[in-house]
Amino acid sequence: MGVFKMPSLGADMEEGKLVEWLVGPGDTVKRGDVVAVVETQKGAIEIEIFEDGVVDRIDAALGTSLPVGAPLAVIRGDGEAAAPAMAPEPESVPAAQLVKPIPAPPPVAAEAGETPASPAARARAAELGVDLSGVTGSGPGGAIVLADVESAGKGRRKPAKQGLDMDAMRAAIAAAMTRSKHEIPHYYLEHEIDLQAADDWLRARNADCAPGDRILMGTLFVKATALAAANVKGMNGQYVDGAFQPSKPVNAGVAVALRGGGLIAPAIMDAASQPLDQLMASMRDLVARARSGRLRGSEMTDGTITISSLGENGVDGMTAVIYPPQVAIVAFGTPRPAPRVVDGAVTARMCVHVTLAADHRVSDGRRGAKFLKEIDTLLQNPEDL
Amino acid sequence: MTKDDIKAAFLKELTSVAPDIDAADVGGDDQLQDDLELDSMDILNLVTALHERLGVNIPEEDYRRIETLNKAVVYLAERLG
């Protein structure tokens, strides 16, 4: 009998709100199955189970905020007898009792008639991100009705992601980055990479492709970095309990900027071994789920290095902050033509500025330089990536 | 296909690629990247969706011609015409 607990989905997570159960009593689950959805400061995250078995009972109700480690459900191992008092009889459970994805109650104080408002108004306010305490009610007794919320929320952009609280996300980013700067002795290395070969190759490749088969320069960056991280020691892994734990697979965290502010860096598992087109598909999927859908708990916690790419219309470079417990982050600036000396003559070449921030507890400049040079070398032969 | 149909199709795919953007808030001259904050992955997803919906394969060198709603309607009408 195992207890399925609220997982920690990042160093600074203290609690999560359970918003959906995807399994019910009697369901068979396998290690890695997504069984529930938890709302965190970084949005809704799908959480996976880490054992095989049968759901014996569900302990946590929807809509409740629970600390990390709180019991959510009891899982019975294969062949294990059901807990006597809790013998699940799926057939006899009335349909209404089955746990269904129910939207969590709006996060608005309802106690003591503090802010009287109609249920429709509350629901709409939560959807629009309108704070009811700042709305004047026109209903009976000054209660807030739907129309009041609509007019208060006029012209307001929908929240960046369902259930995403931008203030909470900012606080989470601040806490993680403060911890990083406090604990990790960062060192930084910069390098300019001649990207002409990669740019030419990519343009030629994409010109013959339907849009669905095109690849972005960002994918080449992720692949080259992942391969280099697999080859050079001290960059790929996590620093846990006072020691560096190197990782064999490179789980490449990809920084995704959210409109309206905020940043998420979910990981692509084993990025170094994915062929380019597969890696591109993984990135498309990851970005789409970061924007609108859902990320998985493991994607939030299992990253071993992060890559931040400033895109096509950005600036030359960025000195990034390591995302703990990782030990390195690589930032690629916006590629642009620049004067470069080739064979003794100045010529215009497509170039990209790369900055490494790495952890001095694990490596030093020489190692970091080797790593950046390796990325450079790999990008000179894009067809081999 | 009328220009209104093209506009509706473009907005539909834009808001599906960027679900946090409201079609009603998109100005005709808003730049997809600078004003609406689409990144290169979003642009590629939009181009892919337009290819599937309208059958128009937009090459990379034409991305600039769909950088605003107004420009995109003109460009797509030309390609469909």
HADDOCK unambig.tbl for C-alpha pairs under 7 A between the chains (distance, minus, plus):
assign (segid A and resid 157 and name CA) (segid B and resid 21 and name CA) 6.92 0.50 0.50
assign (segid A and resid 157 and name CA) (segid B and resid 22 and name CA) 6.91 0.50 0.50
assign (segid A and resid 158 and name CA) (segid B and resid 20 and name CA) 5.66 0.50 0.50
assign (segid A and resid 158 and name CA) (segid B and resid 21 and name CA) 6.90 0.50 0.50
assign (segid A and resid 159 and name CA) (segid B and resid 20 and name CA) 6.47 0.50 0.50
assign (segid A and resid 160 and name CA) (segid B and resid 20 and name CA) 5.23 0.50 0.50
assign (segid A and resid 161 and name CA) (segid B and resid 20 and name CA) 6.60 0.50 0.50
assign (segid A and resid 207 and name CA) (segid B and resid 59 and name CA) 6.64 0.50 0.50
assign (segid A and resid 210 and name CA) (segid B and resid 57 and name CA) 6.56 0.50 0.50
assign (segid A and resid 211 and name CA) (segid B and resid 44 and name CA) 6.85 0.50 0.50
assign (segid A and resid 211 and name CA) (segid B and resid 47 and name CA) 6.33 0.50 0.50
assign (segid A and resid 211 and name CA) (segid B and resid 48 and name CA) 4.84 0.50 0.50
assign (segid A and resid 211 and name CA) (segid B and resid 57 and name CA) 6.87 0.50 0.50
assign (segid A and resid 212 and name CA) (segid B and resid 48 and name CA) 5.28 0.50 0.50
assign (segid A and resid 259 and name CA) (segid B and resid 37 and name CA) 6.21 0.50 0.50
assign (segid A and resid 284 and name CA) (segid B and resid 41 and name CA) 6.99 0.50 0.50
assign (segid A and resid 292 and name CA) (segid B and resid 19 and name CA) 6.37 0.50 0.50
assign (segid A and resid 311 and name CA) (segid B and resid 39 and name CA) 6.81 0.50 0.50
assign (segid A and resid 311 and name CA) (segid B and resid 40 and name CA) 6.56 0.50 0.50
assign (segid A and resid 312 and name CA) (segid B and resid 40 and name CA) 6.82 0.50 0.50
